[in-house]
Amino acid sequence: MFDPATQRLLDAYPAIFLACHRRHPREDENGNVITEHQASILDHLHATRPITPSKLAEHLGISRSTMSIALGRLVRKGYVTRKRDARDARCVGLTLTPAGAHVKEQNTILEPELVREMLRAMPASELETALQGIERLADRARILLRKRKREHDK
């Protein structure tokens, strides 16, 4: 038996996922398949705020070599750019290209219109509290991912 807080989350999460997840394969506008792993990487990139490959790998809980292979494919497809830092040429920043941003927008894990519908059904007085709660859970999930990655690398 789980503690009550764990049980509440285990009960709530599937309802949100099942109600709002996309039901079609991920692909770009030309019909090229985007793997779940590639879509996850694109989900964590921004068009103007670069992130280093090592920080992204750590955040996603994967090895740097796995990240390097995946990024190579995304760069070749034209979805991601690698740019050397002007202050430190040893550092490379990753950003989304316009094509990558479009693919990211079209292939989110959750269907934006279904999420919008779910949020509209919530009383305005509860919406901000609910969003803050999910954001706090996401923050803790990121911390847990980093911790698990460090423990795995030992």
Accessible surface in RSA format (square Angstrom, percent):
REM  Atomic radii and reference values for relative SASA: ProtOr
REM  Chains: A
REM  Algorithm: Lee & Richards
REM  Probe-radius: 1.40
REM  Slices: 20
REM RES _ NUM      All-atoms   Total-Side   Main-Chain    Non-polar    All polar
REM                ABS   REL    ABS   REL    ABS   REL    ABS   REL    ABS   REL
RES MET A   1   222.40 115.2 135.99  90.0  86.41 205.7 116.56  99.1 105.84 140.2
RES PHE A   2   116.19  58.1 105.21  65.2  10.98  28.6 109.02  66.1   7.17  20.5
RES ASP A   3    80.37  56.3  68.15  67.8  12.22  28.9  42.27  99.5  38.10  38.0
RES PRO A   4   106.44  77.6  99.61  90.8   6.82  24.8 106.28  87.8   0.15   0.9
RES ALA A   5    70.72  65.0  60.61  93.5  10.10  23.0  63.37  89.2   7.35  19.5
RES THR A   6    52.17  37.1  46.04  46.7   6.13  14.6  32.11  43.1  20.07  30.3
RES GLN A   7    54.81  30.6  54.81  40.1   0.00   0.0  24.78  52.8  30.02  22.8
RES ARG A   8   182.76  76.7 177.09  90.3   5.67  13.5  56.99  77.9 125.77  76.2
RES LEU A   9    84.59  47.1  80.90  57.9   3.69   9.3  83.94  58.9   0.66   1.8
RES LEU A  10    85.16  47.4  76.56  54.8   8.60  21.6  77.13  54.2   8.03  21.6
RES ASP A  11    92.05  64.5  72.63  72.3  19.43  45.9  31.09  73.2  60.96  60.8
RES ALA A  12    49.46  45.5  41.31  63.8   8.14  18.5  48.93  68.9   0.53   1.4
RES TYR A  13   126.45  59.0 125.29  71.3   1.17   3.0  94.93  71.3  31.52  38.9
RES PRO A  14    58.33  42.5  56.08  51.1   2.25   8.2  58.33  48.2   0.00   0.0
RES ALA A  15    63.15  58.1  50.08  77.3  13.07  29.7  58.61  82.5   4.54  12.0
RES ILE A  16    59.69  34.0  58.28  43.4   1.41   3.4  59.66  43.0   0.03   0.1
RES PHE A  17    65.99  33.0  65.29  40.4   0.69   1.8  65.99  40.0   0.00   0.0
RES LEU A  18   105.47  58.7 103.78  74.2   1.69   4.2 103.95  73.0   1.52   4.1
RES ALA A  19    60.60  55.7  39.72  61.3  20.88  47.5  50.49  71.1  10.11  26.8
RES CYS A  20     1.43   1.1   1.43   1.6   0.00   0.0   0.00   0.0   1.43   1.5
RES HIS A  21    36.20  19.8  34.76  24.2   1.44   3.7  15.86  16.3  20.34  23.7
RES ARG A  22    38.46  16.1  24.82  12.7  13.64  32.5  10.29  14.1  28.17  17.1
RES ARG A  23   179.96  75.6 139.04  70.9  40.92  97.4  73.73 100.8 106.23  64.4
RES HIS A  24    92.82  50.7  79.46  55.2  13.36  34.2  69.94  72.1  22.87  26.6
RES PRO A  25   101.27  73.8  86.59  78.9  14.68  53.4  99.57  82.2   1.70  10.6
RES ARG A  26    38.87  16.3  34.45  17.6   4.42  10.5  13.50  18.5  25.36  15.4
RES GLU A  27    78.56  45.1  71.93  54.4   6.63  15.8  12.57  24.3  65.99  53.9
RES ASP A  28    12.67   8.9   6.91   6.9   5.76  13.6   4.71  11.1   7.97   7.9
RES GLU A  29   139.97  80.4  96.30  72.9  43.67 104.0  45.90  88.8  94.06  76.8
RES ASN A  30   122.41  84.4  87.98  85.0  34.43  82.9  23.57  56.7  98.84  95.5
RES GLY A  31    40.92  50.5   0.00   N/A  40.92  50.5  20.83  57.2  20.09  45.0
RES ASN A  32    75.39  52.0  70.50  68.1   4.88  11.8  14.97  36.0  60.42  58.4
RES VAL A  33    97.58  64.2  87.75  79.4   9.84  23.7  87.75  76.2   9.84  26.7
RES ILE A  34     2.91   1.7   0.07   0.1   2.84   6.9   0.07   0.1   2.84   7.7
RES THR A  35    67.27  47.8  61.92  62.8   5.35  12.8  65.02  87.3   2.25   3.4
RES GLU A  36   133.76  76.8 126.49  95.7   7.27  17.3  39.09  75.6  94.67  77.3
RES HIS A  37    71.25  38.9  64.46  44.8   6.78  17.4  49.98  51.5  21.27  24.7
RES GLN A  38    10.40   5.8  10.40   7.6   0.00   0.0   3.41   7.3   6.99   5.3
RES ALA A  39     2.85   2.6   1.51   2.3   1.34   3.1   2.62   3.7   0.24   0.6
RES SER A  40    33.65  28.4  31.80  42.4   1.85   4.3  18.51  39.4  15.14  21.2
RES ILE A  41     0.09   0.0   0.09   0.1   0.00   0.0   0.09   0.1   0.00   0.0
RES LEU A  42     0.90   0.5   0.90   0.6   0.00   0.0   0.90   0.6   0.00   0.0
RES ASP A  43    42.20  29.6  24.89  24.8  17.31  40.9  16.04  37.7  26.16  26.1
RES HIS A  44    72.08  39.4  49.21  34.2  22.87  58.5  38.68  39.9  33.40  38.9
RES LEU A  45     2.83   1.6   0.00   0.0   2.83   7.1   1.35   0.9   1.49   4.0
RES HIS A  46    63.11  34.5  61.44  42.7   1.67   4.3  40.78  42.0  22.33  26.0
RES ALA A  47    51.67  47.5  35.73  55.1  15.94  36.3  35.73  50.3  15.94  42.2
RES THR A  48   105.96  75.4  81.61  82.7  24.35  58.0  74.17  99.6  31.79  48.1
RES ARG A  49   160.27  67.3 154.48  78.7   5.80  13.8  67.31  92.0  92.96  56.3
RES PRO A  50    88.88  64.8  64.42  58.7  24.46  88.9  64.56  53.3  24.33 151.2
RES ILE A  51    46.57  26.5  41.24  30.7   5.33  12.8  46.57  33.5   0.00   0.0
RES THR A  52    37.33  26.5  36.95  37.5   0.38   0.9  36.01  48.4   1.32   2.0
RES PRO A  53    38.83  28.3  38.37  35.0   0.47   1.7  38.68  31.9   0.15   0.9
RES SER A  54    39.84  33.7  34.91  46.6   4.93  11.4  14.26  30.4  25.59  35.8
RES LYS A  55   132.35  64.6 127.57  78.3   4.78  11.4  72.95  65.7  59.40  63.3
RES LEU A  56     0.23   0.1   0.23   0.2   0.00   0.0   0.23   0.2   0.00   0.0
RES ALA A  57     0.87   0.8   0.87   1.3   0.00   0.0   0.87   1.2   0.00   0.0
RES GLU A  58    59.24  34.0  58.65  44.4   0.59   1.4  14.46  28.0  44.78  36.6
RES HIS A  59    27.71  15.1  27.46  19.1   0.25   0.6  16.93  17.4  10.78  12.5
RES LEU A  60    30.85  17.2  14.79  10.6  16.06  40.4  15.18  10.7  15.67  42.2
RES GLY A  61    33.65  41.5   0.00   N/A  33.65  41.5   5.27  14.5  28.38  63.6
RES ILE A  62    35.10  20.0  29.73  22.2   5.37  12.9  35.10  25.3   0.00   0.0
RES SER A  63    46.41  39.2  40.58  54.2   5.82  13.4  37.72  80.3   8.68  12.2
RES ARG A  64   171.22  71.9 163.64  83.4   7.58  18.0  57.37  78.4 113.85  69.0
RES SER A  65    74.84  63.2  65.71  87.7   9.13  21.0  50.24 107.0  24.59  34.5
RES THR A  66    59.56  42.4  57.28  58.1   2.28   5.4  33.17  44.5  26.40  39.9
RES MET A  67     0.69   0.4   0.69   0.5   0.00   0.0   0.69   0.6   0.00   0.0
RES SER A  68    61.79  52.2  56.28  75.1   5.51  12.7  24.65  52.5  37.13  52.0
RES ILE A  69   103.70  59.0  95.70  71.3   7.99  19.3 102.86  74.1   0.84   2.3
RES ALA A  70     5.13   4.7   4.25   6.6   0.89   2.0   5.00   7.0   0.13   0.4
RES LEU A  71     1.16   0.6   1.16   0.8   0.00   0.0   1.16   0.8   0.00   0.0
RES GLY A  72    10.92  13.5   0.00   N/A  10.92  13.5  10.62  29.1   0.30   0.7
RES ARG A  73   122.20  51.3 120.24  61.3   1.96   4.7  24.29  33.2  97.92  59.3
RES LEU A  74     0.00   0.0   0.00   0.0   0.00   0.0   0.00   0.0   0.00   0.0
RES VAL A  75    50.50  33.2  40.80  36.9   9.70  23.4  40.80  35.5   9.70  26.3
RES ARG A  76   179.70  75.5 142.28  72.5  37.42  89.1  78.24 106.9 101.46  61.5
RES LYS A  77    84.23  41.1  55.72  34.2  28.50  67.9  54.28  48.9  29.95  31.9
RES GLY A  78    32.94  40.6   0.00   N/A  32.94  40.6  28.27  77.6   4.67  10.5
RES TYR A  79     9.18   4.3   9.18   5.2   0.00   0.0   6.40   4.8   2.78   3.4
RES VAL A  80     3.03   2.0   0.00   0.0   3.03   7.3   0.00   0.0   3.03   8.2
RES THR A  81    58.30  41.5  55.58  56.3   2.72   6.5  52.53  70.6   5.78   8.7
RES ARG A  82   111.08  46.6  81.35  41.5  29.73  70.8  31.76  43.4  79.32  48.1
RES LYS A  83   156.60  76.4 150.43  92.3   6.17  14.7  97.94  88.2  58.66  62.5
RES ARG A  84   146.02  61.3 133.49  68.0  12.53  29.8  49.88  68.2  96.14  58.3
RES ASP A  85    49.45  34.6  37.10  36.9  12.35  29.2  14.44  34.0  35.01  34.9
RES ALA A  86   112.15 103.1  64.45  99.5  47.70 108.5  75.76 106.7  36.39  96.4
RES ARG A  87   221.76  93.1 184.22  93.9  37.54  89.4  84.20 115.1 137.56  83.4
RES ASP A  88    42.26  29.6  37.73  37.6   4.53  10.7  22.77  53.6  19.48  19.4
RES ALA A  89    68.66  63.1  58.59  90.4  10.07  22.9  58.89  82.9   9.77  25.9
RES ARG A  90   205.42  86.2 176.40  89.9  29.02  69.1  87.24 119.2 118.19  71.6
RES CYS A  91    50.01  37.8  45.50  50.7   4.51  10.6   9.11  23.1  40.90  44.1
RES VAL A  92    30.08  19.8  26.18  23.7   3.90   9.4  26.73  23.2   3.35   9.1
RES GLY A  93    12.11  14.9   0.00   N/A  12.11  14.9   9.99  27.4   2.13   4.8
RES LEU A  94     0.00   0.0   0.00   0.0   0.00   0.0   0.00   0.0   0.00   0.0
RES THR A  95    23.53  16.7  23.53  23.9   0.00   0.0  11.63  15.6  11.90  18.0
RES LEU A  96    11.05   6.2   3.92   2.8   7.13  17.9   3.92   2.8   7.13  19.2
RES THR A  97    19.78  14.1  17.13  17.4   2.65   6.3  19.78  26.6   0.00   0.0
RES PRO A  98   122.70  89.4 109.81 100.1  12.89  46.8 117.24  96.8   5.46  33.9
RES ALA A  99    50.95  46.8  40.12  61.9  10.82  24.6  48.20  67.9   2.74   7.3
RES GLY A 100     0.00   0.0   0.00   N/A   0.00   0.0   0.00   0.0   0.00   0.0
RES ALA A 101    36.78  33.8  32.18  49.7   4.60  10.5  32.83  46.2   3.95  10.5
RES HIS A 102    73.44  40.1  68.82  47.8   4.62  11.8  51.59  53.2  21.85  25.4
RES VAL A 103     4.85   3.2   4.46   4.0   0.39   0.9   4.85   4.2   0.00   0.0
RES LYS A 104    56.43  27.5  54.35  33.3   2.08   4.9  34.70  31.2  21.73  23.1
RES GLU A 105   112.62  64.7 103.57  78.4   9.04  21.5  38.02  73.5  74.60  60.9
RES GLN A 106    78.94  44.1  75.03  54.8   3.91   9.3  17.55  37.3  61.40  46.6
RES ASN A 107     3.33   2.3   2.73   2.6   0.60   1.5   1.40   3.4   1.94   1.9
RES THR A 108    37.75  26.8  37.28  37.8   0.47   1.1  37.49  50.3   0.26   0.4
RES ILE A 109    84.02  47.8  78.75  58.7   5.27  12.7  79.78  57.4   4.24  11.5
RES LEU A 110    57.86  32.2  54.82  39.2   3.05   7.7  54.82  38.5   3.05   8.2
RES GLU A 111    46.13  26.5  46.13  34.9   0.00   0.0  13.49  26.1  32.64  26.6
RES PRO A 112    49.28  35.9  42.59  38.8   6.69  24.3  47.42  39.1   1.86  11.6
RES GLU A 113    84.86  48.7  84.16  63.7   0.70   1.7  52.17 100.9  32.69  26.7
RES LEU A 114    64.73  36.0  61.97  44.3   2.75   6.9  62.02  43.6   2.71   7.3
RES VAL A 115    35.68  23.5  35.68  32.3   0.00   0.0  35.68  31.0   0.00   0.0
RES ARG A 116   106.90  44.9 104.69  53.4   2.21   5.3  33.70  46.1  73.21  44.4
RES GLU A 117   106.31  61.0 104.27  78.9   2.05   4.9  36.07  69.8  70.24  57.4
RES MET A 118    68.02  35.2  57.32  37.9  10.70  25.5  52.64  44.8  15.37  20.4
RES LEU A 119    48.09  26.8  46.30  33.1   1.79   4.5  46.62  32.7   1.47   4.0
RES ARG A 120   165.47  69.5 131.47  67.0  34.01  81.0  69.68  95.2  95.79  58.1
RES ALA A 121    88.32  81.2  49.24  76.0  39.08  88.9  61.53  86.7  26.79  71.0
RES MET A 122    63.67  33.0  50.87  33.7  12.80  30.5  55.56  47.2   8.10  10.7
RES PRO A 123    72.82  53.1  60.03  54.7  12.79  46.5  72.64  60.0   0.17   1.1
RES ALA A 124    94.16  86.6  69.95 108.0  24.21  55.1  73.55 103.6  20.61  54.6
RES SER A 125   103.90  87.8  65.15  86.9  38.76  89.3  60.64 129.1  43.26  60.6
RES GLU A 126    91.71  52.7  88.66  67.1   3.04   7.2  32.54  62.9  59.17  48.3
RES LEU A 127    49.47  27.6  49.47  35.4   0.00   0.0  49.47  34.7   0.00   0.0
RES GLU A 128   102.86  59.1 101.87  77.1   0.98   2.3  52.84 102.2  50.02  40.8
RES THR A 129    98.41  70.0  94.95  96.3   3.45   8.2  66.24  89.0  32.16  48.6
RES ALA A 130    40.79  37.5  23.97  37.0  16.82  38.3  34.92  49.2   5.87  15.6
RES LEU A 131    58.80  32.7  58.80  42.1   0.00   0.0  58.80  41.3   0.00   0.0
RES GLN A 132    79.49  44.5  78.57  57.4   0.92   2.2  16.79  35.7  62.70  47.6
RES GLY A 133    31.53  38.9   0.00   N/A  31.53  38.9  29.77  81.7   1.76   3.9
RES ILE A 134    89.65  51.0  86.71  64.6   2.94   7.1  87.15  62.8   2.50   6.8
RES GLU A 135   104.07  59.8 100.30  75.9   3.77   9.0  41.84  80.9  62.23  50.8
RES ARG A 136   166.70  70.0 165.95  84.6   0.75   1.8  52.73  72.1 113.97  69.1
RES LEU A 137    88.26  49.2  84.29  60.3   3.97  10.0  84.63  59.4   3.63   9.8
RES ALA A 138    36.07  33.2  28.72  44.3   7.35  16.7  35.06  49.4   1.01   2.7
RES ASP A 139    66.71  46.7  64.11  63.8   2.60   6.2  13.59  32.0  53.13  53.0
RES ARG A 140   157.63  66.2 152.68  77.8   4.95  11.8  60.00  82.0  97.63  59.2
RES ALA A 141    51.57  47.4  45.33  70.0   6.24  14.2  50.07  70.5   1.50   4.0
RES ARG A 142    96.80  40.6  96.80  49.3   0.00   0.0  27.25  37.2  69.55  42.2
RES ILE A 143    76.35  43.4  76.26  56.8   0.09   0.2  76.26  54.9   0.09   0.2
RES LEU A 144    91.07  50.7  89.51  64.0   1.56   3.9  90.94  63.9   0.12   0.3
RES LEU A 145    57.32  31.9  57.03  40.8   0.29   0.7  57.03  40.1   0.29   0.8
RES ARG A 146    81.20  34.1  81.20  41.4   0.00   0.0  19.23  26.3  61.97  37.6
RES LYS A 147   103.32  50.4 103.15  63.3   0.17   0.4  49.34  44.4  53.98  57.5
RES ARG A 148   139.93  58.8 134.94  68.8   4.99  11.9  33.90  46.3 106.04  64.3
RES LYS A 149    26.62  13.0  22.72  13.9   3.90   9.3  15.96  14.4  10.66  11.4
RES ARG A 150   127.86  53.7 123.66  63.0   4.20  10.0  62.73  85.7  65.13  39.5
RES GLU A 151    90.43  51.9  75.95  57.5  14.49  34.5  31.38  60.7  59.05  48.2
RES HIS A 152   150.36  82.2 124.29  86.4  26.07  66.7  99.21 102.2  51.15  59.5
RES ASP A 153    89.49  62.7  55.08  54.8  34.40  81.4  31.74  74.7  57.75  57.6
RES LYS A 154   199.45  97.3 133.26  81.8  66.19 157.6 116.59 104.9  82.86  88.3
END  Absolute sums over single chains surface
CHAIN  1 A    11083.4       9538.7       1544.7       6574.6       4508.8
END  Absolute sums over all chains
TOTAL         11083.4       9538.7       1544.7       6574.6       4508.8
